[in-house]
Amino acid sequence: MARPMKSDLDAGRMQLLREVSLRGTIAATARSLGLTPSAVSQQLVVLEREAGTALLDRSPRGVVLTGAGELLAAHAAELADVLTAARADLDSIAGSATGQVSVACVASAAATFVSEAATFLRESRSGIELSVLATEPAIGLNRLLAGDVDLAVVDEYDYVPIALPDYVIAQELFTEPLVVVSRPGTLVAGTGRLGDLHDARWVMPPLAAACGIAVRAACRAAGFEPKVVWETDDLLLLRSSVEQGHGVAVLPRLSVAADAALDVEPLRHPVLERRILVAARASVRSRPVVASALDAITTAALRHAAQPSADLRRARSSLADSTLEDA
């Protein structure tokens, strides 16, 4: 007796399955694609029929990919990269280096060098426009992996490493120190020692933010639990809270580089750093328009990397001079 012939797998439905694996729910997948949840569910049922096996475990709490579903979603991701690479090759042949490039980035990068890169690309009439989404690194990377954005500018703090899949290429733009930020006149002795702030009131990003995790870990390593009285992931509110005297903060230098209303001192014991990275899927990075946008962002980032270093050298020099005078 002849076996029934299995249908060919539909590439579009495979991408739906991949979206479910990335978004976590059928509802989120439907929102991202502009479809109804019932339409997504129906297409997935057809895909299971084509595959000849169950791809999803369904329950009142949602769906989970089966082993076969995970396998097929991985193949769908490979297929998506092949199609993206094909588009990049065609763009290269046609010399197409114009269009929109979407970037997810941390707020301090968006407010400084990414903004400068966007201005340069617009004013130079390059034909390239940056579309920017300011968000936390974890969200930015998820958007990158899902194909929602072309580039992700993220930060990696001491105590908070990030992991990237093999098909994502990350380039380090620069490393910068974290600094002690306070209202002028709040800290009498600017020693640069974290342990000297054990009795201070603190303003911090929440635990969901990488900076909040890193600073809390450093405080605990210095032997104390910080007394957090203001907690926010809004950079403007965070700086305003410090300026109004609600507490001190330890922040990346770039986030307060242009704020003359705050005292900014180097943190020397311990030294805490964050690395600014720009990440892209390998298949997307080769597109000429993305490569040009990446060049503009890199150039602007390197320009900013030098400025905080010079400011900190002046701050360290002033701190050393005051220490010698006191002695």
TAPE-V992777 format. One record per residue. N is the residue number from 1. RES is the residue in one small letter. SS is DSSP state (H for helix, E for strand, - for the rest). OMEGA is omega in whole degrees, 0 to 359 (none if undefined). Layout:
[[N	RES	SS	OMEGA] [N	RES	SS	OMEGA]]
This chain:
[[1	m	-	183] [2	a	-	176] [3	r	-	177] [4	p	-	181] [5	m	-	177] [6	k	-	179] [7	s	-	172] [8	d	-	177] [9	l	-	180] [10	d	-	184] [11	a	H	179] [12	g	H	178] [13	r	H	176] [14	m	H	178] [15	q	H	174] [16	l	H	179] [17	l	H	178] [18	r	H	179] [19	e	H	178] [20	v	H	180] [21	s	H	181] [22	l	H	186] [23	r	H	176] [24	g	-	180] [25	t	-	176] [26	i	H	180] [27	a	H	180] [28	a	H	177] [29	t	H	180] [30	a	H	180] [31	r	H	183] [32	s	H	184] [33	l	H	181] [34	g	-	179] [35	l	-	173] [36	t	-	177] [37	p	H	181] [38	s	H	178] [39	a	H	178] [40	v	H	181] [41	s	H	180] [42	q	H	179] [43	q	H	179] [44	l	H	176] [45	v	H	177] [46	v	H	180] [47	l	H	177] [48	e	H	178] [49	r	H	177] [50	e	H	182] [51	a	H	180] [52	g	-	180] [53	t	-	179] [54	a	-	179] [55	l	-	182] [56	l	E	167] [57	d	E	184] [58	r	E	177] [59	s	E	178] [60	p	-	181] [61	r	-	179] [62	g	E	181] [63	v	E	175] [64	v	E	180] [65	l	E	173] [66	t	-	177] [67	g	H	178] [68	a	H	178] [69	g	H	177] [70	e	H	180] [71	l	H	181] [72	l	H	177] [73	a	H	177] [74	a	H	177] [75	h	H	178] [76	a	H	178] [77	a	H	177] [78	e	H	179] [79	l	H	179] [80	a	H	179] [81	d	H	178] [82	v	H	180] [83	l	H	178] [84	t	H	178] [85	a	H	177] [86	a	H	177] [87	r	H	179] [88	a	H	179] [89	d	H	179] [90	l	H	177] [91	d	H	180] [92	s	H	180] [93	i	H	182] [94	a	H	182] [95	g	-	182] [96	s	-	180] [97	a	-	178] [98	t	-	179] [99	g	E	182] [100	q	E	176] [101	v	E	182] [102	s	E	184] [103	v	E	169] [104	a	E	183] [105	c	E	176] [106	v	-	189] [107	a	H	183] [108	s	H	176] [109	a	H	180] [110	a	H	184] [111	a	H	185] [112	t	-	192] [113	f	H	176] [114	v	H	176] [115	s	H	179] [116	e	H	178] [117	a	H	179] [118	a	H	179] [119	t	H	180] [120	f	H	182] [121	l	H	180] [122	r	H	185] [123	e	H	178] [124	s	-	180] [125	r	-	182] [126	s	-	186] [127	g	-	179] [128	i	E	178] [129	e	E	176] [130	l	E	172] [131	s	E	193] [132	v	E	173] [133	l	E	178] [134	a	E	184] [135	t	-	178] [136	e	-	183] [137	p	H	182] [138	a	H	179] [139	i	H	179] [140	g	H	179] [141	l	H	177] [142	n	H	178] [143	r	H	178] [144	l	H	181] [145	l	H	180] [146	a	H	181] [147	g	-	180] [148	d	-	180] [149	v	-	180] [150	d	-	183] [151	l	E	174] [152	a	E	174] [153	v	E	186] [154	v	E	176] [155	d	E	180] [156	e	E	183] [157	y	E	165] [158	d	-	182] [159	y	-	184] [160	v	E	179] [161	p	-	176] [162	i	-	180] [163	a	-	180] [164	l	-	177] [165	p	-	185] [166	d	-	185] [167	y	-	175] [168	v	E	179] [169	i	E	179] [170	a	E	179] [171	q	E	178] [172	e	E	179] [173	l	E	175] [174	f	E	174] [175	t	E	179] [176	e	E	179] [177	p	E	167] [178	l	E	185] [179	v	E	176] [180	v	E	183] [181	v	E	182] [182	s	E	173] [183	r	E	180] [184	p	-	179] [185	g	-	182] [186	t	-	182] [187	l	-	182] [188	v	-	182] [189	a	-	179] [190	g	-	185] [191	t	-	184] [192	g	-	180] [193	r	E	181] [194	l	H	181] [195	g	H	179] [196	d	H	181] [197	l	H	186] [198	h	-	180] [199	d	-	185] [200	a	-	167] [201	r	E	187] [202	w	E	168] [203	v	E	187] [204	m	E	165] [205	p	-	181] [206	p	-	180] [207	l	-	179] [208	a	-	181] [209	a	-	182] [210	a	H	179] [211	c	H	179] [212	g	H	178] [213	i	H	185] [214	a	H	183] [215	v	H	178] [216	r	H	179] [217	a	H	179] [218	a	H	178] [219	c	H	180] [220	r	H	177] [221	a	H	178] [222	a	-	172] [223	g	-	179] [224	f	-	175] [225	e	-	184] [226	p	-	177] [227	k	E	184] [228	v	E	181] [229	v	E	175] [230	w	E	181] [231	e	E	181] [232	t	-	174] [233	d	-	176] [234	d	-	186] [235	l	H	180] [236	l	H	179] [237	l	H	180] [238	l	H	179] [239	r	H	179] [240	s	H	180] [241	s	H	177] [242	v	H	181] [243	e	H	180] [244	q	-	173] [245	g	-	181] [246	h	-	179] [247	g	-	176] [248	v	E	180] [249	a	E	170] [250	v	E	188] [251	l	E	173] [252	p	E	183] [253	r	H	183] [254	l	H	184] [255	s	H	180] [256	v	H	187] [257	a	-	186] [258	a	-	184] [259	d	-	182] [260	a	-	182] [261	a	-	183] [262	l	E	169] [263	d	E	181] [264	v	E	182] [265	e	E	178] [266	p	E	173] [267	l	-	187] [268	r	-	183] [269	h	E	358] [270	p	-	171] [271	v	-	176] [272	l	-	183] [273	e	E	167] [274	r	E	178] [275	r	E	177] [276	i	E	182] [277	l	E	168] [278	v	E	186] [279	a	E	177] [280	a	E	171] [281	r	E	185] [282	a	H	182] [283	s	H	181] [284	v	H	184] [285	r	H	184] [286	s	-	178] [287	r	-	183] [288	p	H	182] [289	v	H	178] [290	v	H	178] [291	a	H	179] [292	s	H	177] [293	a	H	178] [294	l	H	177] [295	d	H	180] [296	a	H	179] [297	i	H	180] [298	t	H	180] [299	t	H	180] [300	a	H	180] [301	a	H	180] [302	l	H	178] [303	r	H	179] [304	h	H	182] [305	a	H	182] [306	a	H	185] [307	q	H	178] [308	p	H	180] [309	s	H	179] [310	a	H	179] [311	d	H	181] [312	l	H	177] [313	r	H	178] [314	r	H	180] [315	a	H	179] [316	r	H	179] [317	s	H	179] [318	s	H	180] [319	l	H	179] [320	a	H	179] [321	d	H	181] [322	s	H	178] [323	t	H	180] [324	l	H	180] [325	e	H	179] [326	d	H	181] [327	a	-	none]]
